[in-house]
Amino acid sequence: MERVIESKDLLEAQSHVWNHIFNFINSMSLKCAVELGIPDAVHSNGGRPVSLCELANKLSIPSTRIDDLRRLMRLLVHSGFFTCQKIEKGDGDGERDVELFLPTVNSSLLLKESDVSVSPFVLNMLDRKFTLPWHSLGEWFRQSNVPTAFEISHGDHLWGVTKQNASFGDSFNEAMGSDTSLVGKLVASACIDTFCRLRSVVDVGGGTGTLARAIAKALPQVQFTVFDLPHVVEGLTSEENGRIAFVGGDMFEYIPPADAILLKWILHDWSDEDCVKILKRCKDAVPPKEKGGKVIIIDMVMTSRESEHFKSEETQLFFDVLMMVLTSGKERNEKEWSKIFTDAGYKEYKIVNALGVRSVIEVYY
């Protein structure tokens, strides 16, 4: 017997589908706000709310676009990036209420000169090179010989494209660096016990050294080696009086020895088989637990809805599918992590939930 669906339920279902269809508008409106410099303009008003006319003037937006700016700001307020105060016009002549905008904690992460700014991440992740592969996702599912939808769209894997296209590669590195700045600030305070007994750390895939700098400032006794692909570290010289060195190489072939190996947002880019290979190289590079050795992983541990530590399941699910589209990797739950560690020859691990949707995992053998 066919189920009879109430009109109210049908309309709610339609709204649900529409919201998912048009969710990209949130992303692209955020990108537009960053490109225009809206967060900086609102935050730079000395703590006072800014009107639409003031905002348009700060951003050099023509007066003919002020009403369009109001509509964009209305969506950004709804998304939690700003708040809006309305001053009602009570004269009844149809004049529009005055709208005044104030910043939020969310918009503070979008300030271009902030040391925790994620603006480069916003611009890079919403670059056409990253949005185009989503149009190939259905085609990718019907094929078995192409590793990712990204490769269908661009003819090469992500790491090849970032190497061949210098501007995109620079944008990608800047995006990863901006995320690492925020993580480094948190790690240097909330997770300092993870590093305090170490004398040397190799930051594998450490880019231009953002995370190493943050931890090195908090722990002056630790020697850091930033290890990344040769074209990433080319031209970079040692810093902090020689306490931060840069070395080029391939983590699948060799990782320099140290008390600890640091893998921040690396393993989620790779398949289980490749993660085991990387972790075996790490195992070759660090001493056993009784001699102070360990591997430190900063990555997501997928959390079930029932978990008391659940923060944002949707964010983790987004990243898992993102890894599927862009790389051969994935986000993993604790059981999946445990199997990888065992397969790579490790005997023990500890998960510290100190970084929101990401965790710090210490692994020992």
C-alpha positions as CSV (number, residue, x, y, z in Angstrom):
1,M,0.0,0.0,0.0
2,E,1.4,3.4,-1.0
3,R,2.2,5.6,1.8
4,V,0.3,8.9,1.9
5,I,2.6,11.8,2.6
6,E,1.1,14.9,4.2
7,S,1.5,18.2,2.4
8,K,3.4,19.6,5.3
9,D,5.9,16.8,5.1
10,L,6.3,17.2,1.4
11,L,7.0,20.9,1.7
12,E,9.5,20.3,4.5
13,A,11.2,17.6,2.3
14,Q,11.3,20.0,-0.6
15,S,12.9,22.7,1.6
16,H,15.5,20.0,2.8
17,V,16.4,19.1,-0.8
18,W,16.6,22.8,-1.8
19,N,18.9,23.6,1.1
20,H,21.3,20.8,0.0
21,I,21.1,21.9,-3.6
22,F,22.0,25.5,-2.7
23,N,24.5,24.9,0.1
24,F,27.3,25.9,-2.3
25,I,25.9,29.5,-2.0
26,N,27.2,29.6,1.6
27,S,30.6,28.5,0.5
28,M,30.8,31.0,-2.4
29,S,29.4,33.9,-0.4
30,L,32.1,33.2,2.2
31,K,34.7,33.2,-0.6
32,C,33.3,36.5,-1.9
33,A,33.5,38.0,1.6
34,V,37.1,37.1,1.9
35,E,38.0,38.4,-1.6
36,L,36.3,41.7,-0.9
37,G,37.9,42.0,2.5
38,I,34.6,42.3,4.4
39,P,35.8,40.7,7.7
40,D,38.8,43.1,7.9
41,A,36.5,46.1,7.2
42,V,34.0,45.1,9.9
43,H,36.7,44.3,12.5
44,S,38.6,47.5,11.8
45,N,35.9,49.8,12.9
46,G,37.2,50.3,16.4
47,G,34.6,48.1,18.1
48,R,31.7,50.2,16.6
49,P,29.1,48.6,14.4
50,V,29.5,49.5,10.7
51,S,26.7,50.6,8.4
52,L,26.2,49.4,4.9
53,C,27.3,52.8,3.4
54,E,30.4,52.8,5.6
55,L,31.2,49.2,4.6
56,A,30.7,50.0,0.9
57,N,33.0,53.0,1.2
58,K,35.7,50.9,3.0
59,L,35.5,48.3,0.3
60,S,35.3,50.7,-2.7
61,I,32.0,49.2,-3.7
62,P,29.9,51.5,-5.9
63,S,26.7,53.0,-4.5
64,T,24.7,51.1,-7.1
65,R,25.7,47.8,-5.3
66,I,24.8,48.8,-1.8
67,D,21.4,46.9,-1.8
68,D,23.2,43.8,-3.2
69,L,25.8,44.2,-0.4
70,R,22.9,44.2,2.1
71,R,21.7,40.9,0.7
72,L,25.1,39.3,0.9
73,M,25.6,40.6,4.4
74,R,22.1,39.2,5.4
75,L,23.3,35.7,4.4
76,L,26.6,36.1,6.1
77,V,24.8,37.1,9.3
78,H,22.5,34.1,9.0
79,S,25.7,31.9,8.6
80,G,27.1,33.3,11.9
81,F,30.0,35.4,10.5
82,F,28.5,38.7,11.7
83,T,25.7,40.1,13.8
84,C,23.2,42.8,12.7
85,Q,21.6,45.6,14.7
86,K,18.6,47.2,13.2
87,I,17.6,50.8,13.9
88,E,13.9,51.1,12.9
89,K,12.7,54.1,11.0
90,G,9.4,55.0,12.6
91,D,8.2,57.8,10.3
92,G,6.2,55.4,8.1
93,D,7.4,56.8,4.8
94,G,8.7,53.4,3.7
95,E,12.3,54.3,4.4
96,R,14.4,51.1,5.0
97,D,15.7,50.4,8.6
98,V,19.3,51.2,9.2
99,E,21.4,48.0,9.5
100,L,24.6,48.0,11.5
101,F,27.0,45.1,11.5
102,L,29.4,43.7,14.1
103,P,32.0,40.9,14.0
104,T,31.9,37.5,15.6
105,V,34.5,35.0,16.7
106,N,33.9,33.2,13.4
107,S,34.8,36.2,11.3
108,S,37.9,36.8,13.4
109,L,39.4,33.7,11.7
110,L,39.0,35.4,8.4
111,L,41.2,38.5,9.1
112,K,44.0,38.5,6.6
113,E,46.8,39.6,8.9
114,S,45.8,37.5,11.9
115,D,48.2,34.7,13.0
116,V,45.2,32.3,13.1
117,S,43.6,33.4,9.8
118,V,42.1,30.7,7.6
119,S,41.4,33.0,4.7
120,P,44.1,31.3,2.5
121,F,42.4,28.0,3.3
122,V,39.0,29.4,2.2
123,L,40.4,30.8,-1.1
124,N,42.4,27.7,-2.0
125,M,39.7,25.1,-1.1
126,L,37.1,27.0,-3.2
127,D,39.5,27.5,-6.1
128,R,38.2,26.1,-9.4
129,K,40.8,23.4,-9.4
130,F,39.3,22.0,-6.2
131,T,35.6,22.6,-7.1
132,L,35.8,21.2,-10.7
133,P,36.4,17.5,-9.6
134,W,33.0,17.4,-7.9
135,H,31.4,17.5,-11.3
136,S,33.3,14.3,-12.2
137,L,32.3,12.4,-9.1
138,G,29.5,10.4,-10.7
139,E,31.8,9.5,-13.6
140,W,34.5,8.4,-11.2
141,F,32.1,6.0,-9.4
142,R,31.4,4.2,-12.7
143,Q,35.1,3.7,-13.4
144,S,37.6,1.4,-11.7
145,N,40.9,2.5,-13.3
146,V,41.2,6.2,-12.1
147,P,42.2,6.7,-8.5
148,T,40.3,10.0,-7.9
149,A,37.8,12.4,-9.4
150,F,40.5,15.0,-9.2
151,E,42.5,13.1,-11.8
152,I,39.6,12.8,-14.1
153,S,39.3,16.6,-14.1
154,H,43.0,17.5,-14.3
155,G,44.7,14.5,-15.8
156,D,47.1,14.2,-12.9
157,H,47.0,13.6,-9.1
158,L,46.9,16.5,-6.7
159,W,50.6,16.4,-5.8
160,G,51.5,16.5,-9.5
161,V,49.3,19.5,-10.2
162,T,50.6,21.5,-7.2
163,K,54.2,20.8,-8.5
164,Q,53.5,21.7,-12.1
165,N,51.3,24.8,-11.4
166,A,53.5,27.1,-9.3
167,S,50.7,29.6,-8.4
168,F,48.3,26.9,-7.4
169,G,51.1,25.1,-5.5
170,D,51.9,28.3,-3.6
171,S,48.2,28.8,-2.9
172,F,47.9,25.3,-1.6
173,N,51.0,25.6,0.6
174,E,49.7,28.9,2.0
175,A,46.4,27.3,2.7
176,M,48.0,24.4,4.6
177,G,50.2,26.9,6.4
178,S,47.2,29.0,7.6
179,D,45.6,25.9,9.0
180,T,48.8,24.9,10.7
181,S,49.2,28.4,12.3
182,L,45.9,27.8,14.1
183,V,46.8,24.2,15.0
184,G,50.3,25.3,16.1
185,K,48.9,27.9,18.5
186,L,46.7,25.3,20.1
187,V,49.3,22.5,20.1
188,A,51.9,24.8,21.8
189,S,49.4,25.4,24.7
190,A,47.0,22.4,25.0
191,C,49.4,19.6,23.8
192,I,52.8,20.8,25.1
193,D,53.2,17.6,27.2
194,T,53.4,15.6,24.0
195,F,56.6,17.4,23.0
196,C,58.2,18.5,26.3
197,R,60.5,15.5,26.9
198,L,61.7,15.3,23.3
199,R,65.1,16.5,22.0
200,S,64.5,16.2,18.3
201,V,61.4,16.1,16.0
202,V,61.0,15.5,12.3
203,D,57.9,17.2,10.9
204,V,57.1,15.1,7.9
205,G,55.2,17.0,5.2
206,G,55.9,20.1,7.3
207,G,55.7,22.5,4.3
208,T,57.5,25.8,5.0
209,G,57.9,25.1,8.8
210,T,54.8,26.8,10.3
211,L,54.1,24.1,12.9
212,A,57.8,23.7,13.7
213,R,58.1,27.4,14.4
214,A,55.1,27.5,16.7
215,I,56.3,24.5,18.8
216,A,60.0,25.6,18.7
217,K,59.0,28.9,20.3
218,A,57.3,27.1,23.2
219,L,60.1,24.5,23.6
220,P,63.5,26.0,23.0
221,Q,65.3,22.7,23.8
222,V,63.8,20.8,20.8
223,Q,65.6,20.5,17.5
224,F,63.2,20.4,14.5
225,T,63.8,19.1,11.0
226,V,61.1,20.0,8.5
227,F,60.9,17.2,5.9
228,D,59.0,17.7,2.7
229,L,59.3,17.2,-1.1
230,P,62.4,18.9,-2.6
231,H,60.4,21.5,-4.5
232,V,58.5,22.6,-1.4
233,V,61.6,23.2,0.8
234,E,63.8,24.5,-2.0
235,G,65.5,27.7,-1.0
236,L,64.5,27.6,2.6
237,T,67.3,28.0,5.1
238,S,67.6,27.1,8.8
239,E,65.9,29.2,11.4
240,E,65.8,29.8,15.1
241,N,69.7,29.8,15.4
242,G,69.8,26.5,13.5
243,R,67.1,24.8,15.6
244,I,64.8,24.4,12.5
245,A,66.4,22.8,9.5
246,F,64.8,22.0,6.1
247,V,65.4,18.7,4.3
248,G,63.9,17.5,1.0
249,G,63.0,13.9,0.3
250,D,60.4,11.3,-0.2
251,M,58.7,9.9,3.0
252,F,58.0,6.6,1.2
253,E,61.8,6.0,0.8
254,Y,63.4,7.6,3.9
255,I,62.6,9.7,6.9
256,P,65.5,11.4,8.9
257,P,65.9,9.9,12.5
258,A,64.7,11.7,15.6
259,D,63.1,11.2,19.0
260,A,59.7,11.7,17.4
261,I,58.1,11.9,13.9
262,L,55.3,14.5,13.5
263,L,52.6,13.8,10.9
264,K,50.1,16.7,10.8
265,W,47.2,16.1,8.3
266,I,49.4,13.7,6.3
267,L,47.9,10.2,6.7
268,H,44.4,11.2,5.7
269,D,45.7,11.9,2.2
270,W,46.7,8.2,1.7
271,S,45.2,4.7,1.5
272,D,45.6,2.3,4.3
273,E,48.3,0.4,2.4
274,D,50.3,3.7,1.9
275,C,49.8,4.7,5.5
276,V,51.3,1.4,6.7
277,K,54.3,2.1,4.4
278,I,54.7,5.6,5.8
279,L,54.4,4.4,9.4
280,K,57.0,1.7,8.8
281,R,59.4,4.4,7.6
282,C,58.6,6.4,10.8
283,K,59.3,3.3,12.9
284,D,62.7,3.0,11.3
285,A,63.4,6.6,12.2
286,V,62.4,6.7,15.9
287,P,63.6,4.7,19.0
288,P,61.2,2.4,20.9
289,K,59.0,3.7,23.6
290,E,61.3,2.8,26.5
291,K,63.9,5.1,24.9
292,G,61.5,7.9,24.5
293,G,60.5,7.4,20.8
294,K,57.1,8.0,19.4
295,V,55.1,9.0,16.3
296,I,52.8,12.0,16.8
297,I,49.8,12.1,14.4
298,I,47.4,15.1,14.1
299,D,44.4,13.9,12.2
300,M,40.7,13.2,12.6
301,V,39.3,10.2,14.5
302,M,35.8,9.7,13.2
303,T,33.4,9.9,16.0
304,S,30.0,8.2,16.3
305,R,26.9,10.3,17.1
306,E,26.6,8.6,20.5
307,S,30.1,9.6,21.6
308,E,30.3,12.1,24.5
309,H,33.2,13.8,22.6
310,F,31.1,14.3,19.5
311,K,31.6,17.9,18.2
312,S,30.8,18.0,14.5
313,E,30.1,14.7,12.8
314,E,29.1,16.6,9.6
315,T,32.5,18.3,9.4
316,Q,34.2,14.9,9.7
317,L,31.9,13.4,7.1
318,F,32.7,16.4,4.7
319,F,36.4,15.8,5.1
320,D,36.1,12.1,4.5
321,V,34.3,12.6,1.2
322,L,36.7,15.4,0.3
323,M,39.7,13.0,0.7
324,M,37.9,10.6,-1.5
325,V,37.5,13.2,-4.3
326,L,40.9,14.8,-4.0
327,T,43.2,12.0,-2.9
328,S,43.2,8.2,-2.3
329,G,42.9,8.8,1.4
330,K,40.1,9.0,4.0
331,E,39.2,9.9,7.5
332,R,39.3,7.0,10.0
333,N,37.7,5.9,13.2
334,E,39.7,4.5,16.1
335,K,39.3,0.9,15.0
336,E,40.7,1.7,11.5
337,W,43.6,3.6,13.0
338,S,44.3,0.7,15.4
339,K,44.5,-1.7,12.5
340,I,47.0,0.5,10.6
341,F,49.2,0.9,13.6
342,T,49.2,-2.9,14.2
343,D,50.0,-3.6,10.5
344,A,52.9,-1.2,10.7
345,G,54.4,-2.9,13.7
346,Y,53.3,-0.6,16.6
347,K,52.2,-2.0,19.9
348,E,50.5,1.0,21.7
349,Y,48.7,4.3,21.0
350,K,47.1,7.1,22.9
351,I,44.4,9.5,21.6
352,V,44.2,13.0,23.0
353,N,41.0,14.9,22.0
354,A,42.3,18.4,22.2
355,L,41.9,19.9,18.7
356,G,38.2,20.0,18.0
357,V,37.3,17.7,15.2
358,R,40.9,16.6,15.1
359,S,42.9,14.6,17.6
360,V,46.6,14.1,18.6
361,I,47.5,10.4,18.4
362,E,50.8,9.2,20.0
363,V,52.0,5.9,18.7
364,Y,54.7,3.7,20.1
365,Y,56.5,0.4,19.5
